[in-house]
Amino acid sequence: MLKSYEATLDHGQIKWLGETPIIASARILVTILEESQPKTKRCPPVSIAGKGNTVADIVSPISDLEDWECLK
C-alpha cells in the first residue's frame, strides 16, 4: 500500500514535517514543488490608454426591473 508523507529536503537530508514513517529502508518517489511566484498585477497595454469611452449609464440596469425573473 502506498502512503504519502510530507517532508523537506535540506542539503540532502530529509526532514519530516508531520508523521514520520517507521521503515528501516524503502524505495521512495520524490516530487519537487516549486516555490510559488507572487502574482503580478495585470495592466492593460499603454497603447489603449485614453481610447475608451462610456456609451451608456453604468449605474442603472439596462432593462426594466419587471423583466428580471429573479425579482419575481
PEUR-V767715 format. One record per pair of residues at least 24 apart in sequence whose ideal C-beta (glycine too) atoms are under 10 Angstrom apart, sorted by the first residue. I is the first residue (numbers start at 1). GAP is how many residues later the second one is. D is the distance in whole Angstrom. If there is no record, write none. Layout:
((I:GAP:D) (I:GAP:D))
This chain:
((2:27:9) (4:25:10) (4:27:10) (8:25:10))
